[in-house]
Amino acid sequence: MVISVDGHFFSLDFQQVESEDQVLGTFCGKEDRDPEQTPGREPITSPGSYLSLTFRSDFSNEEHFTGFDAHYAAVDIDECLEKSDEELGCDHHCHNYIGGYYCSCRFGYILHTDNRTCKVECSNNLFTQRSGVIHSPDFPKSYPKSSDCMYRIELEEGFFITLQFDDNFDIEDHPEVTCPYDYIKIKAGLKDLGPFCGERPPARIETRSNHVQFLFHSDNSGENGGWKLTYTTTGDPCPLLEPPINGKLEPSQATYTFKDQVVISCNTGYNVVKDDVESETFQMECMKDGVWSSPVPVCKIADCNPPQELSHGFVAFSNPQNLTTYQSEIQYFCQQPYYQMVPNVTGTFTCDAKGVWRSNELGTRLPSCQPVCGKPKFSRSSLARIIQGRYAQRGISPWIAMLQRNGRLFCGGSLIGNRWVVTAAHCLHDDLDPENPVFRNTHVISPSSFTIILGKHRTQRRDDTEQALQPRRIHVHPSYKAATFEYDIAVVELSEEATLNDYVLPICLPDGSQQKDAMVIVSGWGKQFLQRLPDALMEIEIPLTDHGLCKEAYARLQKIVTNDMICAGEEQGGKDACSGDSGGPMVAWSNRTGQWQLIGTVSWGDGCGLQNRYGVYSNVLLSLPWIRQVAQMED
């Protein structure tokens, strides 16, 4: 309360100002007279919210004193400025309001029950990492008052915790009494350590425990800087490890303790072997009782094991012991002269560091031994024209096949690969209904109803080079039409592979390099002109005929020569395939490859060797994609 007084005073009269039993002033007289005591213009402030003003006058007023005039006003006191002493002031923030004040704390602190002291909530600090740093709140600034901070380090059994306090250590102490105000107490296992306070940090503490709990207590006074510690963990040491022969371990260090891990690996070309299981690496761990989780495994040289066999081939080792271990080499070969390696590579493989046979040319893929085609051992002395046909030299056409039913010839064919025979589609179905001459797959004869003879030469007598093979499956060209002989071609799969030799070899499939007027050779056991079977295989050499000329010749007979057909023969006649030759081979020599190629299969004609009647053959080149697909033959 503030009051301001103005007026004239007489000595027997006075004015008195009081506040809570305290006299703040007594005033009388006039302002312009020295002996009197007057308040003047100075305000009078009460120490509290109460102030009284007493005016007393006696029985006379001869000079007609006019009295006084006073003004009062209430003024709020800023307790935040007034209460600066430690007992009453706020720790962090003070907030004034009319008639009072309140305290608040910085973020992270809470107000103590005394409503002025700031403390922290730090009763549940848990540390589970193998190392870390712990310090008092706000370190290196002053720690909070009236706080009890509980810290716990809990690690897996087998670890031992070590505490190392920082040199910057400042906890309030007392010169005569041990840590009566602020302190740290530590409990490690069954041991109690402390209390600690002052300016000298505790020495390094080896707790030998995996559980440590310590309490930091502060009272309601003081401005000390606090503390900081670093904790680390160790365990019982495990024995020193020696790397396996041809191996190494990481990390390589002088000592290993609980939970330390090492990885065993081997040099290039070796594998870690543990419990008969091979792997690239093996991990071991130091256990809590000071032993390793496993014995050190061994390093075993990579072994590629015996190489995979190659059909129609064999493998040779580069070392006399036939070793299959790391960096050993092998080489594949094909059975010569009847098989060749595809692709044309060296066939050399090396055992790599992972125990896999690997080739620089093929990787891990094996080559294959494919039959040599179109290169008979017995070659014609000349490709000059064959006059009027002749008996073929034995073995000159080792690809020709004889199709027999009930021991009798009914068609010919050509061996491709070592398991497939190309023939005419019309050879492989029963007689058609004259009223419905449309070929259906249901008309295909049973594979068990006929036999395929390879290495055959003589017609009526058995040759010692013969191989009688049973068909397994028949594939007729999907575009074959029995009525017109379009795509008159079929492929027969043999139940077993043919044994290739000088008298049984496959013919090459065409590559399209033949010229339109090339000379071709047709082979077979057909009846020829005598209307009987020849004694042995016959062959003729004839030219290919212009397709337009052939179509025109047969158009006069109201027969259609389609684009999938090839014509061959001479205008004057005399040389032609005949009954029994159907399905047999028409072959041509390729100057580009130096091999014989299958150009066509005997299909149909008008008579045998008549003038202006050409033989008609199914064009193998046009059916080549289908043949390769069925026989699963690479290009």
LORODREN-767918 format. One record per residue (C-alpha): residue in three letters; x, y, z. Coordinates in steps of 0.001 Angstrom, whole numbers, padded with zeros to 6 digits, always signed. Layout:
BEGIN
ALAXYZ...
END
This chain:
BEGIN
MET+000000+000000+000000VAL+001356+003406-000936ILE+000034+006714+000492SER+000952+010277-000380VAL+000118+013072+002177ASP-000053+016834+001685GLY-001236+019510+004251HIS-000593+022045+007127PHE+000125+020826+010662PHE+000112+022223+014263SER+002171+020748+017059LEU-000754+019649+019251ASP-002340+017997+016316PHE-000655+015149+014392GLN-001050+012450+011812GLN+000328+008883+012298VAL+000810+006150+009666GLU+001040+002486+010812SER+001297-000949+009252GLU+000861-004160+011236ASP+001975-002651+014622GLN+004784-000773+012960VAL+004734+003054+012949LEU+005861+004219+009547GLY+005699+007964+010382THR+004180+010750+012587PHE+003570+014132+010930CYS+002530+017703+012082GLY+003274+021368+011400LYS+003611+023090+008073GLU+005753+022230+005176ASP+007433+025628+005184ARG+008396+025477+008863ASP+011581+023743+009793PRO+010752+022451+013294GLU+007778+020460+012124GLN+007921+017041+010567THR+005936+016842+007394PRO+005801+013976+004856GLY+006304+016225+001889ARG+005827+014581-001516GLU+007602+011287-000667PRO+005277+008252-000818ILE+004972+006013+002195THR+004982+002298+001369SER+003682-000365+003711PRO+005576-003644+003876GLY+002348-005580+003595SER-001228-005285+002457TYR-002359-003348+005589LEU-001816+000364+006366SER-003633+002718+008852LEU-003635+006513+009006THR-004639+008235+012332PHE-005440+012017+012568ARG-005728+013621+016027SER-006624+017246+016912ASP-006989+019060+020306PHE-009583+021566+021425SER-008345+024618+019525ASN-007513+025799+016016GLU-006650+029502+016379GLU-004628+029698+013265HIS-007281+027947+011279PHE-005082+025112+010120THR-006495+023589+006965GLY-005541+019929+007684PHE-004188+017444+005151ASP-004998+015829+001882ALA-003758+012201+001263HIS-004030+009818-001730TYR-003529+006042-001517ALA-003036+003326-004107ALA-002454-000436-004008VAL+000820-001514-005716ASP+001622-005244-006473ILE+004943-006397-005065ASP+007156-008510-007487GLU+007984-011425-005199CYS+010256-012890-007907LEU+012588-009948-007318GLU+012058-009819-003614LYS+012526-013530-002899SER+016033-013968-004220ASP+017376-015724-001161GLU+017999-019472-001341GLU+015301-020321+001172LEU+012432-018717-000719GLY+013547-018355-004375CYS+012585-020565-007318ASP+015129-023031-008730HIS+014414-022367-012404HIS+011563-020033-013315CYS+009593-017567-011115HIS+006189-016225-012223ASN+004696-013191-010409TYR+000972-012470-010065ILE-001032-009944-008011GLY-000772-011032-004466GLY+001740-013792-004963TYR+004082-015869-007221TYR+004668-019487-008350CYS+007647-021520-009586SER+008067-023757-012657CYS+010850-025951-014033ARG+012732-026417-017277PHE+011796-029207-019650GLY+012705-032578-018217TYR+012315-031446-014605ILE+009378-031641-012233LEU+008448-029409-009296HIS+009240-030718-005852THR+006568-030801-003143ASP+008047-027584-001685ASN+006737-025868-004869ARG+010004-024128-005577THR+012697-026782-006000CYS+013116-028534-009391LYS+014058-032202-009502VAL+014214-034874-012184GLU+012351-038161-012529CYS+015215-040619-012917SER+014223-043692-010988ASN+014125-046248-013786ASN+017184-046013-016046LEU+018054-049426-017507PHE+021174-050116-019604THR+021569-053439-021432GLN+024255-052623-023991ARG+027706-054087-023454SER+029199-050620-022991GLY+027871-047143-022405VAL+028116-043765-020697ILE+026051-042627-017691HIS+026110-039176-016092SER+024207-036974-013705PRO+021373-034893-015182ASP+022592-031784-017035PHE+026244-032813-016634PRO+028600-030913-016667LYS+026130-028299-015434SER+024798-028418-011896TYR+022656-031429-011135PRO+019083-030953-009865LYS+018194-030737-006204SER+015992-033101-004212SER+016401-035950-006670ASP+016978-039669-006363CYS+018257-041170-009596MET+018384-044936-009910TYR+020538-046501-012655ARG+020668-050219-013504ILE+023063-052094-015781GLU+021811-055588-016544LEU+023727-057894-018872GLU+023659-061558-019727GLU+025193-063903-017209GLY+028848-064379-018025PHE+029662-060684-018404PHE+031523-058650-015780ILE+030918-054915-015557THR+033708-052378-015047LEU+033003-048768-013967GLN+035368-045899-014755PHE+034417-042427-013441ASP+035454-039294-015296ASP+038029-037019-013617ASN+035496-034184-013714PHE+033747-035274-010517ASP+031903-032820-008214ILE+029349-033969-005604GLU+028567-031905-002487ASP+030311-033257+000601HIS+031117-032296+004205PRO+034558-031878+005790GLU+033687-033924+008871VAL+030778-036197+007964THR+030900-038687+005086CYS+028575-037588+002291PRO+025675-036285+004377TYR+024074-034287+001559ASP+024601-035694-001902TYR+026153-039065-002785ILE+026414-042110-005047LYS+025825-045629-003705ILE+026624-048695-005809LYS+025366-052274-005430ALA+027224-054860-007526GLY+025995-058379-006956LEU+026216-058917-003210LYS+028656-056051-002687ASP+027678-052522-001551LEU+030068-049721-002535GLY+030031-046101-001404PRO+028762-043615-000612PHE+030908-041476-002933CYS+031025-037683-002987GLY+033500-034803-003113GLU+035801-033789-005915ARG+037909-036948-006265PRO+036307-039697-008352PRO+036311-043316-007202ALA+039038-045497-008640ARG+038268-047988-011402ILE+035751-050525-010093GLU+035913-054139-011275THR+032510-055382-010113ARG+032823-059064-011233SER+029080-058946-011623ASN+026698-058740-014566HIS+024164-056701-012553VAL+025034-053261-011164GLN+022660-050824-009513PHE+023582-047409-008223LEU+021687-044534-006619PHE+022493-040857-006961HIS+020889-038705-004250SER+020834-034903-003997ASP+019327-032741-001252ASN+017566-029412-001643SER+020663-027246-001826GLY+023936-026910-003652GLU+025263-026048-007104ASN+027765-028834-007775GLY+028732-030032-011254GLY+027946-033750-010955TRP+029636-036830-012423LYS+030091-039022-015466LEU+031191-042635-015870THR+031910-045093-018655TYR+031041-048746-018174THR+032509-051625-020135THR+032054-055373-019985THR+034362-058326-020187GLY+034001-062041-019646ASP+036095-065016-018743PRO+038686-065604-021475CYS+038533-068541-023860PRO+041659-070420-024976LEU+043707-068952-027789LEU+042652-070276-031195GLU+044896-071547-033961PRO+043512-071344-037507PRO+043044-074650-039344ILE+045569-075747-041932ASN+044791-073948-045221GLY+042448-071653-043332LYS+042191-068472-041301LEU+040084-066947-038547GLU+038746-063411-038212PRO+039189-061401-036130SER+042585-062650-035076GLN+043400-061304-031622ALA+045471-062150-028582THR+042539-062828-026220TYR+038880-063729-026587THR+036257-063363-023897PHE+032602-064213-023437LYS+030462-063502-026520ASP+033479-062843-028734GLN+032930-064476-032107VAL+035345-065695-034735VAL+034634-066744-038306ILE+036615-069640-039726SER+037193-069531-043477CYS+039468-071459-045799ASN+041894-070563-048526THR+040723-070574-052104GLY+039904-074084-053186TYR+039151-075326-049676ASN+035878-075615-047761VAL+035103-075645-044056VAL+034006-079124-042939LYS+032102-079584-039684ASP+030155-082737-038872ASP+030601-083901-042474VAL+028887-080760-043738GLU+030809-078449-046050SER+030348-074676-046055GLU+032246-071540-046978THR+032537-070248-043392PHE+031908-071421-039836GLN+031240-069215-036789MET+032370-069959-033227GLU+031558-068124-029997CYS+033287-067850-026642MET+030859-069170-024005LYS+030318-067850-020477ASP+032277-070677-018882GLY+035400-069844-020908VAL+035087-072556-023552TRP+034432-072296-027279SER+031062-073287-028670SER+032706-075810-030983PRO+036093-077288-031830VAL+037916-075628-034719PRO+036720-077244-037976VAL+039068-078427-040695CYS+039630-077073-044179LYS+039119-079684-046859ILE+040161-079207-050443ALA+037205-078700-052787ASP+036243-081908-054534CYS+034252-081911-057754ASN+033605-085662-057453PRO+033763-087952-060474PRO+032708-086026-063582GLN+029398-086671-065238GLU+029467-089256-067962LEU+029054-088106-071527SER+026778-090196-073698HIS+028791-091652-076578GLY+031905-090108-075111PHE+034486-090627-072416VAL+036566-088535-070056ALA+040336-088435-069576PHE+042107-087083-066474SER+045141-084839-066703ASN+046675-086418-063593PRO+047689-090065-063253GLN+045864-090431-059925ASN+042536-089387-061490LEU+042170-086677-058859THR+038912-084732-058820THR+039994-082030-056369TYR+040570-078302-056800GLN+042394-077328-060028SER+042294-080877-061392GLU+041581-081014-065119ILE+039624-083412-067275GLN+038870-083553-070978TYR+035867-085025-072707PHE+036174-086911-075983CYS+033572-088381-078283GLN+033613-091876-079742GLN+035421-091428-083027PRO+034767-091502-085887TYR+031012-091835-085489TYR+030373-089041-082972GLN+031602-085480-082811MET+031532-082896-080030VAL+028842-080213-080224PRO+029625-077402-079930ASN+033100-077871-081350VAL+035126-077119-078183THR+038160-078588-076485GLY+036030-080328-073892THR+038434-079308-071103PHE+036980-078745-067614THR+038715-077636-064413CYS+037579-078245-060838ASP+036894-074772-059443ALA+037084-073473-055883LYS+033415-074278-055262GLY+033804-077917-056227VAL+032195-077597-059650TRP+033627-078770-062964ARG+033816-075652-065137SER+034871-074948-068709ASN+036129-071617-070031GLU+034037-072230-073131LEU+030839-073753-071733GLY+030777-072873-068053THR+029165-075764-066197ARG+027223-077034-069218LEU+028498-080265-070728PRO+029052-080609-074466SER+027246-083408-076243CYS+028431-086101-078600GLN+026277-085951-081704PRO+026383-088475-084530VAL+028574-087606-087493CYS+026202-087367-090459GLY+026530-087626-094218LYS+030103-088985-094267PRO+030097-092687-095187LYS+033341-094586-094836PHE+032911-095974-098324SER+032908-093166-100839ARG+031998-093258-104477SER+034993-093052-106743SER+033190-090487-108835LEU+030007-088505-108780ALA+029604-089136-112499ARG+026123-090076-113568ILE+024957-093633-112889ILE+023660-095119-116151GLN+020327-097005-115938GLY+020742-097465-112173ARG+022967-100029-110497TYR+023511-102032-107388ALA+024868-099797-104684GLN+028217-100481-103132ARG+027741-102004-099689GLY+027908-099301-096996ILE+027715-096468-099549SER+024346-095344-098141PRO+024683-096244-094427TRP+021644-094123-093508ILE+019077-096102-095512ALA+016501-098059-093509MET+014242-100913-094582LEU+010737-101024-093100GLN+009491-104613-092794ARG+006114-106005-091832ASN+005751-109725-091321GLY+009275-110101-092679ARG+008500-108358-095947LEU+009727-104978-097249PHE+007017-102357-097527CYS+008903-099014-097461GLY+012255-097331-097044GLY+013486-094627-094708SER+016492-092547-093680LEU+018283-092538-090311ILE+018743-089084-088752GLY+020630-088890-085487ASN+020830-092266-083802ARG+017219-092749-082813TRP+014998-091324-085547VAL+013994-092453-089031VAL+012400-090200-091652THR+010001-091900-094047ALA+006841-091209-096050ALA+003613-090609-094150HIS+001612-092775-096581CYS+003730-095782-095568LEU+002438-095678-091979HIS-001327-095959-092203ASP-003821-098648-093105ASP-005765-098613-096377LEU-008208-095715-096430ASP-011919-095894-097012PRO-012298-095082-100738GLU-015325-092980-099941ASN-013477-090979-097287PRO-009819-090649-098349VAL-008947-088213-095581PHE-006044-089209-093359ARG-006651-089351-089628ASN-004237-090128-086832THR-006463-093067-085966HIS-005336-094691-089201VAL-001660-094817-088169ILE-000384-098361-087903SER+000851-099655-084586PRO+004605-099221-083945SER+004697-102853-082865SER+003400-104025-086251PHE+006622-103435-088160THR+010387-103469-087781ILE+013098-101122-089017ILE+016285-102711-090349LEU+019485-100664-090453GLY+022788-101779-092047LYS+020808-103716-094624HIS+022206-104397-098124ARG+020936-107653-099607THR+017225-108018-100127GLN+016442-111695-099587ARG+019315-112682-097331ARG+020400-111474-093909ASP+023530-109320-093673ASP+025909-109569-090728THR+025765-105767-090421GLU+022000-105622-089826GLN+020381-104018-086776ALA+016684-104814-086324LEU+015078-102119-084161GLN+011528-101776-082918PRO+009693-098464-083429ARG+008521-096733-080295ARG+006423-093827-081538ILE+005218-092510-084892HIS+004906-088798-085719VAL+003056-087885-088935HIS+003369-084341-090270PRO+000306-082404-089072SER-000280-081007-092603TYR-000207-084377-094343LYS-003125-085030-096710ALA-003507-088594-097878ALA-005602-087660-100909THR-002978-085373-102426PHE+000217-086612-100681GLU+000887-083088-099420TYR+003555-083113-096686ASP+003969-086852-097182ILE+006546-087182-094457ALA+006731-088838-091040VAL+009287-089410-088303VAL+009590-092715-086431GLU+011217-092811-083005LEU+013167-095994-082319SER+012809-097823-079018GLU+016583-097803-078609GLU+019557-096036-080114ALA+021136-097434-083241THR+024733-098553-082892LEU+026697-096405-085302ASN+029415-098074-087350ASP+030755-098129-090887TYR+027444-099528-092157VAL+024995-097558-089977LEU+025403-093776-090043PRO+022828-090947-090177ILE+022221-088628-093105CYS+022492-084852-092599LEU+019411-082678-092715PRO+019410-080096-095524ASP+020691-076545-095091GLY+019183-075140-098304SER+022491-074856-100150GLN+021564-077234-103016GLN+021061-075776-106469LYS+017808-076260-108317ASP+019419-078315-111094ALA+021626-080437-108821MET+022124-084142-109347VAL+020647-086311-106604ILE+020901-089984-105692VAL+017870-092074-104827SER+018347-095439-103110GLY+015972-098325-102421TRP+014968-101933-102794GLY+012007-101226-105109LYS+010837-103708-107792GLN+012391-101772-110652PHE+011458-102760-114181LEU+011508-106534-113703GLN+008536-106260-111376ARG+010454-108086-108703LEU+012687-107107-105835PRO+016359-106661-106676ASP+018957-108821-104992ALA+020487-105840-103180LEU+020184-102127-102647MET+019840-100143-105859GLU+020621-096492-106526ILE+020059-094072-109324GLU+021490-090669-110058ILE+019020-088230-111541PRO+018702-084460-111883LEU+016242-082289-110024THR+013443-081154-112335ASP+012111-077655-112723HIS+009064-077395-110497GLY+006950-075668-113151LEU+007793-078271-115756CYS+006829-081049-113348LYS+003538-079405-112458GLU+002693-078987-116128ALA+003475-082633-116894TYR+001160-083911-114172ALA-001517-081317-114849ARG-002258-083206-118072LEU-003057-086219-115888GLN-005157-084063-113550LYS-002701-084587-110709ILE-001455-081750-108520VAL+002180-081106-107666THR+002150-078846-104592ASN+004862-076503-103351ASP+006024-078941-100647MET+007053-081443-103330ILE+010260-081857-105342CYS+010441-083520-108746ALA+013420-085419-110109GLY+014098-087552-113147GLU+014699-087312-116890GLU+012192-086359-119520GLN+012831-089523-121560GLY+012250-091659-118461GLY+014073-094858-117709LYS+015287-094104-114197ASP+012907-093664-111302ALA+011953-094887-107905CYS+009422-097668-107912SER+007168-099736-105728GLY+008865-100440-102409ASP+011037-097335-102573SER+008459-095083-100831GLY+009904-093192-097885GLY+013433-093867-099081PRO+016095-091164-099300MET+016874-088659-102020VAL+020299-087249-101124ALA+022584-084592-102581TRP+026217-083698-102017SER+026933-080315-100371ASN+030139-078707-101545ARG+029829-076221-098699THR+029819-078783-095864GLY+031403-081765-097622GLN+028500-083976-096529TRP+025519-085782-098007GLN+022186-084192-097147LEU+018633-085556-097181ILE+016748-083521-099791GLY+013572-085530-100136THR+011715-088745-099391VAL+010184-090903-102117SER+006485-090030-102258TRP+004598-090809-105503GLY+004687-090851-109289ASP+002947-092272-112387GLY+004367-095650-113131CYS+008082-096322-112898GLY+010470-094514-115246LEU+007889-093559-117860GLN+008681-090830-120362ASN+007723-087380-119228ARG+006767-088810-115847TYR+008952-087504-113100GLY+009321-088943-109624VAL+007751-086802-106885TYR+009428-086463-103476SER+008421-084712-100246ASN+010577-081607-099706VAL+012462-082226-096445LEU+013652-078607-096232LEU+010081-077328-095919SER+009359-079807-093103LEU+012680-079207-091360PRO+011363-077060-088434TRP+008786-079723-087601ILE+011359-082536-087854ARG+013751-080736-085500GLN+010953-080080-083030VAL+009776-083684-082986ALA+013239-085193-082833GLN+014483-082512-080425MET+017473-081857-082634GLU+019383-078586-082437ASP+019981-076549-085557
END
